[in-house]
Amino acid sequence: MEPRESFPIEQVDTRDEIRLDEPPLYRVLLLNDDYTTMDFVVEVLKSVFHKSEAEATRIMLNVHQQGAGLCGLYPLEIAESKVDAVDHLARENGFPLKCTMERD
């Protein structure tokens, strides 16, 4: 058996600091109006935002009493899709319910 040729081994620093920033979050809000029923708002919160009956009712009361209710914090694309889903459901059911988003 022939001896193997020896090659110098280079040290490679694999500890490069890779810093991944969290994506910015967006607050998705429902806005109060004089026409959308409270029951419809609760159903939207349950179906689009996956809230429990109790939490959906609490948020709906915030919308009704304070003019707006926080539905959740989401990355941009998810927040946009939630706003679109609410707008679609509201139009489909003849309600003027508005849903907005703002950077947290």
C-alpha positions as CSV (number, residue, x, y, z in Angstrom):
1,M,0.0,0.0,0.0
2,E,1.4,3.4,-1.0
3,P,1.4,6.2,1.5
4,R,-1.3,8.8,1.0
5,E,-0.3,12.3,0.0
6,S,-1.0,14.7,2.8
7,F,-2.7,18.0,2.1
8,P,-2.7,20.9,4.5
9,I,-6.1,21.4,6.1
10,E,-7.4,24.9,6.1
11,Q,-9.4,26.1,9.0
12,V,-12.7,27.5,7.8
13,D,-14.6,29.8,10.1
14,T,-18.2,28.5,9.9
15,R,-19.4,30.8,12.6
16,D,-20.3,33.6,10.3
17,E,-22.9,35.7,12.0
18,I,-26.1,35.4,10.1
19,R,-28.7,37.6,11.6
20,L,-32.2,37.2,10.4
21,D,-34.6,39.9,11.4
22,E,-38.2,39.0,12.1
23,P,-40.6,40.3,9.5
24,P,-42.5,43.4,10.5
25,L,-46.0,42.6,11.9
26,Y,-49.2,44.4,10.9
27,R,-52.2,45.0,13.1
28,V,-55.5,44.0,11.5
29,L,-58.5,46.0,12.7
30,L,-62.2,45.9,12.2
31,L,-63.9,49.3,12.1
32,N,-67.4,50.0,13.4
33,D,-70.3,51.1,11.2
34,D,-74.0,51.6,11.7
35,Y,-75.2,48.7,9.5
36,T,-73.1,45.6,10.0
37,T,-74.7,43.3,12.5
38,M,-72.9,42.2,15.7
39,D,-73.6,38.6,14.8
40,F,-72.0,39.0,11.4
41,V,-68.9,40.5,13.0
42,V,-68.6,37.6,15.4
43,E,-68.9,35.1,12.5
44,V,-66.2,36.9,10.6
45,L,-63.9,36.8,13.6
46,K,-64.5,33.1,14.1
47,S,-64.1,32.1,10.4
48,V,-61.4,34.4,9.2
49,F,-59.4,35.0,12.4
50,H,-60.1,31.6,14.1
51,K,-61.3,33.2,17.3
52,S,-63.3,31.4,19.9
53,E,-66.9,32.5,20.5
54,A,-65.9,34.4,23.7
55,E,-62.9,36.2,22.1
56,A,-64.9,37.0,19.0
57,T,-67.6,38.5,21.1
58,R,-65.1,40.5,23.1
59,I,-63.5,41.9,20.0
60,M,-66.9,42.7,18.5
61,L,-67.8,44.7,21.6
62,N,-64.6,46.7,21.2
63,V,-65.5,47.4,17.6
64,H,-69.0,48.5,18.7
65,Q,-68.0,50.5,21.7
66,Q,-64.6,51.9,20.8
67,G,-64.9,52.2,17.0
68,A,-62.3,49.6,16.2
69,G,-61.2,46.1,17.4
70,L,-57.8,44.4,17.0
71,C,-58.1,41.0,15.3
72,G,-54.5,40.1,15.5
73,L,-50.9,40.7,14.5
74,Y,-49.6,39.1,11.2
75,P,-46.8,39.3,8.7
76,L,-47.6,41.5,5.7
77,E,-48.9,38.9,3.3
78,I,-51.1,37.2,5.9
79,A,-52.5,40.5,7.0
80,E,-53.3,41.4,3.4
81,S,-55.1,38.1,2.9
82,K,-57.1,38.6,6.1
83,V,-58.2,42.1,5.0
84,D,-59.2,40.8,1.6
85,A,-61.2,37.8,3.1
86,V,-63.1,40.2,5.4
87,D,-63.9,42.6,2.5
88,H,-65.0,39.7,0.3
89,L,-67.3,38.3,3.0
90,A,-68.8,41.7,3.8
91,R,-69.6,42.5,0.2
92,E,-71.0,39.0,-0.4
93,N,-73.3,39.5,2.6
94,G,-74.3,43.1,1.8
95,F,-72.5,44.7,4.7
96,P,-70.2,47.8,4.7
97,L,-67.8,46.3,7.3
98,K,-64.3,47.7,6.8
99,C,-61.1,45.9,7.8
100,T,-57.8,47.7,7.8
101,M,-54.2,47.0,8.6
102,E,-51.3,49.1,10.0
103,R,-47.7,48.4,10.8
104,D,-47.3,47.5,14.4
